[in-house]
Each structure stands twice: as C-alpha cells, then as structure tokens.
C-alpha cells in the first residue's frame, strides 16, 4: 500500500496515512522550566566541560536502550481554522527491540464524527500498524504502513511520534542550553533546550531508525527541529517536546509532539499481526479521497 503526503492550500497539510485528523495547521506549546540554583549548577558540572549539554542530550537514545523499556504518554497538538486539536496516546515501548503498543484516543469531532473508537498502534522498526483505522478498513484488520516511505518518517503521521524516533532525533542536537532543574511526577530532572538537525540525526541514528529519519529529512520545510528535553540524574529521558514545521503552499504548518516516559523496566509484549490480518484494499483518507493500494 503506497502512502503519500500531499501539500494543500490554505495553510493546511493533509497527511494521507494520518489516522487522527484530515488536516494539520499551526500548533504551539512549550514547557516552562524552574530556576537554576546551586543544585542545577552541580548537575551541569557533572555533565562535563563546556558544550557538554549537547553531548548529554545526544546520548538519550543509548541510555533508553540500556534501560530497556518504559510506559509512555503522548500528545500531538494541531490547529486548523482557529480550532485546536490534541491527540493523546498511552502505552508501553521496548527500546531494545524497538517495539511498542500505544492506544491513540481521538478528540471529539477530530475526524468528522462525534465518537471515535481508540486506534491501536503497533510500532516496529520501519513499520506502523494501525487497528480500528476506520475509513473502510474492516473490523479486526490492521493497516500496515512502511515508515521509510513516509515524507515525515512517521514523526507525526500516526498521531504519535515513535518513541525511538523521538530519542534518535536528539542525536542531531545542537545549540543546547541548560535551562535548570525542575520536577516531573516527583522525579528531579534537568531541563535542556536546543535544536535538532534531522539530517544529522539520520546519519548518527541506529541502522533500524536511519531510513525513517532520512525520509523525514526530505519531508519537512527545515531540518531544524526545536526541542525541550528533560533528563533525570541517571541520564534517562523523561519528557521531550519537539516542534516540527512543514512546507505548504500557504504559511508553514507546525505540529507539537510531546512524549512522557515513566515506569522504566516494565514488561512489554508486542506481537505483530500476521499477513492474513493485514488489510490491503483502498483506505479512505480524510479530505483526500481514497488512497491507491
């Protein structure tokens, strides 16, 4: 099944495979930070010499692989015609096997109806599986998307940024500054702010992530992705917020994606669907008509 993105007029970007909304438009959001203080200064000193904050942030993917797995909550903010839409997800992810299961909840009226069943998404290297996709997909069937064929590398397509991709993107971190110490759900964390270069991240990424990030480097209007990231004192990523920008025929389109990680070491069981459970017919795409199989 071929999955494509189409640039549209009026400042909106229709993403063919997007399971959660027909258009994306300008979104915004940024976490506040605590003041610095002595504890924060000691944390920076532990990170090493000048310029070390960037190195610390770039290690996030490796630290997560060492931790093994985590529970996650996600959100993706978009806005169109003055209406803001937030798509939320919750699940668990295995960073060593790069497999995860996330239940995506659509906001009311996000896809043109009052009520929507949650979409189950399975994340795997190079692939996104969606169940309860709707749009003509039979109940019980899965839609499989090759993420290396997506112009955004599945950084926003499924309404959830793949947790591995979120971390791997930080390998391209540059101009990183230490903001200060704060607390997330009772955990002391260090807040860093910077910009990630998608192309640089793709070149430094693990082999299983390289293809999707390389595709993303071609799909955004700029390689520069501003971020805010929160690491605990063990270097584990606890929260990251990316702000992506697309090129369109009208004004640039922004999407804000946030991922929270907690419950490290939780068992994660993900079984990918067999070929017989995959839907290979046409999929109706919001606002774009049927997709070519």
C-alpha positions as CSV (number, residue, x, y, z in Angstrom):
1,X,0.0,0.0,0.0
2,X,1.5,3.3,-1.1
3,X,1.3,6.1,1.5
4,X,1.9,9.6,0.4
5,X,1.7,13.1,1.8
6,X,0.0,16.0,-0.1
7,X,0.7,19.6,0.3
8,X,-2.6,21.6,0.3
9,X,-3.5,25.2,0.1
10,X,-4.9,27.4,2.8
11,X,-2.1,26.7,5.2
12,X,-3.1,23.1,5.8
13,X,-1.2,19.8,5.2
14,X,-3.3,16.7,4.6
15,X,-1.3,13.6,5.6
16,X,-2.7,10.6,3.7
17,X,-1.9,8.0,6.4
18,X,-2.9,10.1,9.4
19,X,-5.4,8.2,11.4
20,X,-6.5,11.1,13.6
21,X,-7.2,14.2,11.5
22,X,-7.7,15.3,8.0
23,X,-5.6,18.5,8.2
24,X,-2.7,19.9,10.2
25,X,-2.1,23.6,10.9
26,X,-0.2,25.8,13.2
27,X,0.3,24.3,16.7
28,X,2.2,25.6,19.6
29,X,3.4,24.7,23.1
30,X,6.5,24.8,25.3
31,X,7.1,23.7,28.8
32,X,8.2,26.1,31.4
33,X,11.3,25.5,33.5
34,X,12.4,26.0,37.0
35,X,15.2,28.4,38.0
36,X,18.7,27.2,38.1
37,X,20.3,27.5,41.5
38,X,23.1,25.6,43.2
39,X,21.7,22.1,42.5
40,X,21.3,22.8,38.8
41,X,24.9,24.2,38.6
42,X,26.2,21.0,40.2
43,X,24.2,18.9,37.7
44,X,25.8,20.9,34.8
45,X,29.2,20.4,36.4
46,X,28.7,16.6,36.4
47,X,27.9,16.7,32.7
48,X,31.4,17.7,31.9
49,X,33.2,20.7,30.2
50,X,31.7,23.5,28.1
51,X,29.5,22.2,25.3
52,X,28.7,19.0,27.3
53,X,24.9,19.7,27.4
54,X,24.7,18.8,23.7
55,X,26.6,15.6,24.3
56,X,24.4,14.6,27.2
57,X,21.2,15.1,25.1
58,X,22.7,13.2,22.2
59,X,23.1,10.1,24.4
60,X,19.4,9.9,25.2
61,X,18.7,7.0,22.8
62,X,21.6,5.0,24.2
63,X,20.5,5.5,27.8
64,X,17.0,4.4,26.9
65,X,18.3,1.2,25.2
66,X,20.2,0.5,28.4
67,X,17.0,1.0,30.5
68,X,15.2,-1.5,28.3
69,X,11.6,-0.4,28.3
70,X,9.1,2.2,29.7
71,X,5.5,3.2,29.8
72,X,4.6,6.3,27.8
73,X,2.0,9.0,27.4
74,X,2.0,11.1,24.2
75,X,0.2,14.1,22.8
76,X,0.2,15.8,19.5
77,X,-1.2,19.3,19.1
78,X,-2.5,20.8,15.8
79,X,-4.9,23.6,15.0
80,X,-7.0,24.4,11.9
81,X,-9.4,27.3,11.4
82,X,-8.9,28.5,14.9
83,X,-9.8,25.1,16.4
84,X,-7.1,23.4,18.4
85,X,-7.0,19.6,18.4
86,X,-4.9,17.5,20.8
87,X,-4.5,13.8,20.0
88,X,-3.4,11.7,23.0
89,X,-1.9,8.2,23.4
90,X,-0.8,5.9,26.1
91,X,1.1,2.6,26.1
92,X,4.4,0.9,26.6
93,X,7.6,0.6,24.5
94,X,10.6,-1.7,24.4
95,X,13.7,0.4,23.4
96,X,15.9,-2.6,22.9
97,X,13.7,-4.3,20.4
98,X,12.1,-1.0,19.2
99,X,8.6,-2.4,19.5
100,X,5.7,-0.8,21.2
101,X,1.9,-0.7,21.6
102,X,0.1,2.6,22.0
103,X,-3.6,3.3,22.2
104,X,-4.4,6.6,20.4
105,X,-7.5,8.5,21.5
106,X,-9.1,10.9,19.0
107,X,-10.7,14.0,20.3
108,X,-14.4,14.5,19.6
109,X,-15.0,15.7,16.1
110,X,-11.4,15.4,15.1
111,X,-12.2,13.0,12.2
112,X,-15.7,14.4,11.4
113,X,-17.8,12.4,13.8
114,X,-18.9,12.7,17.4
115,X,-17.5,9.5,18.7
116,X,-14.4,7.5,17.7
117,X,-13.0,4.2,18.8
118,X,-9.4,4.4,20.1
119,X,-6.9,3.3,17.5
120,X,-4.4,0.7,18.5
121,X,-0.9,1.3,17.0
122,X,2.0,-1.1,17.0
123,X,5.3,0.4,16.4
124,X,8.2,-1.6,14.9
125,X,11.4,-0.8,13.0
126,X,10.4,0.6,9.6
127,X,6.7,-0.1,10.1
128,X,3.5,1.3,11.7
129,X,0.4,-1.0,12.2
130,X,-3.0,0.5,13.0
131,X,-6.2,-1.2,14.1
132,X,-9.6,0.4,14.2
133,X,-8.3,2.6,11.5
134,X,-11.8,3.2,10.2
135,X,-12.2,4.7,6.7
136,X,-13.4,1.5,5.2
137,X,-11.0,-0.9,6.9
138,X,-12.9,-4.0,8.2
139,X,-13.1,-4.6,11.9
140,X,-10.3,-6.8,13.1
141,X,-8.0,-5.9,10.3
142,X,-4.7,-4.0,10.5
143,X,-3.3,-1.4,8.2
144,X,0.5,-1.6,7.8
145,X,2.5,1.5,6.7
146,X,6.1,1.5,5.6
147,X,7.5,4.4,7.7
148,X,10.6,4.7,5.4
149,X,8.2,5.7,2.6
150,X,6.6,8.5,4.6
151,X,7.8,12.0,3.9
152,X,7.9,12.6,7.7
153,X,9.3,9.2,8.6
154,X,6.3,8.7,11.0
155,X,7.4,11.6,13.2
156,X,3.8,12.8,13.0
157,X,1.8,10.6,10.6
158,X,0.2,8.3,13.2
159,X,-0.6,11.0,15.7
160,X,2.2,9.6,17.8
161,X,5.9,10.2,17.4
162,X,7.6,6.8,17.6
163,X,9.5,6.8,21.0
164,X,12.7,5.5,19.3
165,X,12.5,8.2,16.7
166,X,11.9,10.9,19.4
167,X,15.1,9.8,21.1
168,X,17.1,9.2,18.0
169,X,16.2,12.7,16.7
170,X,18.1,14.1,19.7
171,X,21.4,12.6,18.2
172,X,21.2,15.7,15.9
173,X,21.0,18.1,18.9
174,X,22.9,21.4,18.6
175,X,22.9,24.8,20.3
176,X,21.8,23.1,23.5
177,X,21.5,25.1,26.6
178,X,20.8,24.0,30.2
179,X,17.7,25.7,31.5
180,X,17.5,24.5,35.1
181,X,16.3,21.8,37.4
182,X,12.6,21.0,37.9
183,X,10.4,18.1,38.8
184,X,8.2,15.7,36.8
185,X,5.8,13.4,38.7
186,X,8.1,13.5,41.7
187,X,11.3,12.9,39.8
188,X,14.1,15.5,39.8
189,X,15.0,16.3,36.2
190,X,17.3,18.6,34.2
191,X,15.7,20.7,31.5
192,X,17.6,21.3,28.3
193,X,16.6,23.3,25.3
194,X,18.0,23.2,21.8
195,X,17.5,22.4,18.1
196,X,17.9,19.0,16.5
197,X,19.0,18.7,12.8
198,X,17.1,15.8,11.2
199,X,19.7,15.1,8.6
200,X,22.5,14.9,11.2
201,X,20.3,12.7,13.4
202,X,19.6,10.3,10.5
203,X,23.4,9.9,9.8
204,X,24.1,9.2,13.5
205,X,21.0,7.0,14.1
206,X,20.9,3.3,14.7
207,X,20.6,1.3,11.4
208,X,16.9,0.4,12.2
209,X,16.0,4.1,12.6
210,X,18.1,5.6,9.8
211,X,15.7,5.0,6.9
212,X,12.7,6.7,8.5
213,X,14.8,9.7,9.7
214,X,16.4,10.0,6.3
215,X,12.9,10.2,4.8
216,X,11.9,12.8,7.4
217,X,14.9,15.0,6.4
218,X,13.3,15.3,3.0
219,X,9.7,15.9,4.1
220,X,10.0,19.0,6.4
221,X,10.4,22.6,5.3
222,X,13.5,22.8,7.5
223,X,15.9,20.3,9.1
224,X,15.9,22.3,12.3
225,X,13.5,20.9,15.0
226,X,13.4,22.9,18.2
227,X,13.0,20.8,21.3
228,X,12.7,20.9,25.1
229,X,14.0,17.7,26.8
230,X,14.0,16.6,30.5
231,X,16.6,14.1,31.7
232,X,16.8,12.6,35.2
233,X,20.0,12.3,37.1
234,X,20.7,9.0,35.5
235,X,20.5,10.5,32.1
236,X,17.2,8.8,31.2
237,X,14.8,10.8,29.0
238,X,11.6,11.6,31.0
239,X,10.0,14.1,28.7
240,X,10.7,15.6,25.2
241,X,8.7,18.1,23.2
242,X,9.5,18.6,19.5
243,X,8.1,21.3,17.3
244,X,8.0,20.2,13.6
245,X,7.5,22.5,10.6
246,X,6.1,21.5,7.2
247,X,6.3,23.5,3.9
248,X,2.9,24.1,2.3
249,X,1.5,26.3,-0.5
250,X,0.5,28.8,2.2
251,X,2.0,29.6,5.6
252,X,4.3,27.0,7.2
253,X,2.5,24.4,9.3
254,X,3.7,23.4,12.8
255,X,2.9,20.3,14.9
256,X,3.9,20.0,18.5
257,X,4.6,16.4,19.7
258,X,5.2,15.6,23.4
259,X,6.3,12.3,24.9
260,X,6.5,11.3,28.6
261,X,8.3,8.2,29.8
262,X,7.9,6.5,33.2
263,X,7.8,3.0,34.7
264,X,11.1,2.0,33.3
265,X,11.7,-1.7,33.1
266,X,8.0,-2.6,32.6
267,X,7.4,-5.9,30.7
268,X,6.3,-5.1,27.1
269,X,4.6,-7.7,25.0
270,X,4.1,-6.9,21.3
271,X,3.1,-9.4,18.7
272,X,3.0,-8.1,15.2
273,X,-0.1,-9.2,13.1
274,X,0.3,-12.0,10.6
275,X,-0.1,-11.2,6.9
276,X,-3.6,-12.7,6.9
277,X,-4.7,-10.0,9.3
278,X,-3.5,-7.1,7.2
279,X,-5.9,-5.1,5.1
280,X,-4.6,-4.4,1.5
281,X,-7.6,-2.7,0.0
282,X,-8.2,1.0,-0.5
283,X,-8.2,3.3,2.5
284,X,-10.3,6.4,2.6
285,X,-8.2,9.3,3.7
286,X,-9.7,12.4,5.4
287,X,-10.1,15.1,2.9
288,X,-8.0,13.4,0.2
289,X,-10.2,10.6,-1.1
290,X,-9.1,7.0,-1.4
291,X,-5.5,6.0,-1.2
292,X,-4.0,4.0,-4.1
293,X,-3.2,0.5,-2.8
